Amino acid sequence: MLRTGVFRAVHCALWLGGSLFAGSALAQDAQQDAAAAPASEARTLETVSVLGSRRSQRSSDTTSISPVDVLPMAKAAEEGGQFDLAQSLQYTAPSFNSTRQSGADGADLIDSAALRGLGSDQTLVLVNGKRHHTTALLNLFGARNRGNTGTDLNTIPLMAIDSVEILRDGAAAQYGSDAIAGVMNISLKKRKGCEAVAGYGQYSKGDGENWLGTAYCGFGLGSDGSIGITGEWQDRGRSDRSEPANNPRIIGDSKVRNKTLFVNGDKPLGENLDLYFTLGVQKRDASSAAFGRDGVGSGDIPSRNSAAMYPNGFVPFIDAEIDDRFGILGLRWAMGDWNADLSYTHGYSKMRYEINNTLNASIANLDLLNGGRGISPTRFDAGGFSFEQNTVNFDVNRFYDQVFNGLNVAFGLERRDEKYKIFAGEPGSYLDYDGLAEGTGNAGSQGFPGFRPSDAGSHSRDNWAAYADVEADFTDRFTAGVAVRYEDYSDFGTTTTGKLAAGFRATDTLLLRASASTGFRAPSLQQKYFSSTITDFVNGIPTDVVIAPDGGNLALAAGLPALTKEESRNFTLGLTWSPTADTSLTLDAYRIDIDDRIVLSGRFDDTDPVIGPALQALAVGQAQFFVNSVDTRTEGVDFTFNNERELGNDFKLGTFFALNLNRTKVRAIHAPLAMAGREDVLLSEKERLFIEQGAPKSKAVLGFDLSRGAWEGNLKVIYFGPQTLGTYSGTANGVPNAHYKAKTSADLSVTYAFSENTKLTVGGTNLFDVTPTRQDDLETDNGHIFDSVQFGLNGAAYFVRLWHKF
């Protein structure tokens, strides 16, 4: 059924493209911008890639021997219906997936992003070619990317970005850890000129108001340098799709307020020496709604509520202050025919929780037992965490135009230091004040218990890396490249990876390409050292539940081995075809085998025949661990089609079609000796489905851009394939899995240019108010009638943008 639907979609798109000779909306962006810009600026908008090849003569996305998507971001920043980078890419690039979460604690406040259906920490993100840091957050309860860290793309304003390049290939041998699913490079602007956008949007239900104010200015720095400065303010309101209305629950978008500043530039210091720099700072105040607590007459009193405080029930708010910093300082210089690049990159992410509109039920119950009304504080500092990354790179390359038809040689060194900290919350956020007897108040702040002093700590590691990369044009039709990389980590040892890629130009318009590589991903410090203890009521009995850190007392007592690297093998085979100057398509098949993937286990309790005695000795009721225990295989196909033409009467039509098909399967579960025979707990069916179907099996984007004179219309149709997720009860208890049918969304916008410097855009997203398939709300992760899958749960939205160039 799926293959039939996809075949029809591809057939329809190719028929439309062939009959209309239409063009890519994305390619059209770059060409229109280049045509409109002064000659001195046009070169900054060329569609070129810095990914997949280290040669100084860069290749375009249709001549690269590795599959690369190049997405100019001017149209998204000036006219797009999405106000942040992650959601803009969600509705543009089929291999990219980022679904805004709800009911997933801290994961509601940071949009995770991933490629090809793999985890968010298996995609490496670069900014201006330099490694970007990951967020301090570790996605846990209710999140699609459970157990993963990732990069917070929304710390970078759309207005600051020139283009986003997505390398859809394994590239650990070229760029290091995390580059298993692919690599994203975000190129920032520094061209001269000033522009600003004011935007407003809201959902058709009347909530989720989204205000945006952003501006960019580029100046000359002296007579020969340049600097671009971007400032952005965004205020997104909360939405609520909970059922029935007026119940003590909020499900929908979190509340977010961002204040962001980005600076990017360069300055020649001599004839052969350039200084370059980037600085990004964002402060985010965000608020997520936790599960609601019921009022008088429910079982939540006194365990989770106080009749004196919230007689009608309440919704705790998980609020957070998120600070993000990113900076690059570097020098490039020429040494004869050699080019050298020395850089320092700093990244920092900090997240501190404050739980509001809440209570510590044990404090309230103790007050009641002592003759009081049953009152507790309503706000608690719950602690938080931070992650810091410092990287030094030294890269050298040279192009030999007299060897074969061209030979590029590159090599370099990298030193990276990382530090992860957990901060304890105030005592009232985690302590139990009325004892651990059944029927008393639960310990800690409702909605999110604070980190305990036993969880807190500071952890660090470092690694050295060396690489070599050679690419040669052996003939005018055959190009091949080889890369090898060696890394030495202070906490788990060494690894060596390699990559071989080749391209053969069968005709002047047809390029055949293939690659094979090995890769790895180092366990994040967040996975190794995250520690959290909560008191949960299991069958009415209060039970301490611990997520135990790697190498800690509990993990050692349970006999668990230390976390080590995930290893991968990547294979791609594809082609690019450009039959005319205005037409191009790419088709790439891939397979990614990953061994020893790190997973968060299910809960082991003190009755377990092996781990149980260790838990009893440490007075812990249940425990979860991160373990290298799963082998997976991901297979898929990426297809893109671009074309454009003039229709007469000054009409121009562009069409873009892109498709991703992917399938991930767990091939094996390797339980450590301490967990032998308990594979069903280590990786339950529910957790397996998170790995296999955390993203849709297929996704396609079909876009049309029609313009004439001052008017422009854009229609985009986005197809999200089916997903199957597990339920709380599970199929073993007779409850079927949650099947989400394929759904299609449509976005439409109209732009009117008052002049070449001013234009107004109005439009709507998800115009037909499509939502995922309804489920049993007692069996979903977020307790709603469906989880945050495919394109989310908010429905239709409308927006307006005003762009002006100064």
Beta strands, then each sheet from edge to edge (+ up, - down):
strand 1: 68-72
strand 2: 96-97
strand 3: 114-115
strand 4: 123-127
strand 5: 130-131
strand 6: 161-167
strand 7: 182-188
strand 8: 193-203
strand 9: 210-221
strand 10: 225-236
strand 11: 255-270
strand 12: 273-289
strand 13: 317-335
strand 14: 338-356
strand 15: 380-400
strand 16: 407-423
strand 17: 457-473
strand 18: 478-489
strand 19: 493-505
strand 20: 510-521
strand 21: 532-538
strand 22: 541-547
strand 23: 566-580
strand 24: 583-600
strand 25: 604-605
strand 26: 622-624
strand 27: 626-648
strand 28: 651-669
strand 29: 698-708
strand 30: 711-720
strand 31: 723-725
strand 32: 738-740
strand 33: 743-755
strand 34: 758-765
strand 35: 797-805
sheet 1: 1+ 6- 7+ 4+ 5-
sheet 2: 2+ 3-
sheet 3: 8+ 9- 10+ 11- 12+ 13- 14+ 15- 16+ 17- 18+ 19- 20+ 23- 24+ 27- 28+ 29- 30+ 33- 34+ 35- 8+
sheet 4: 21+ 22- 26- 25+
sheet 5: 31+ 32-
end
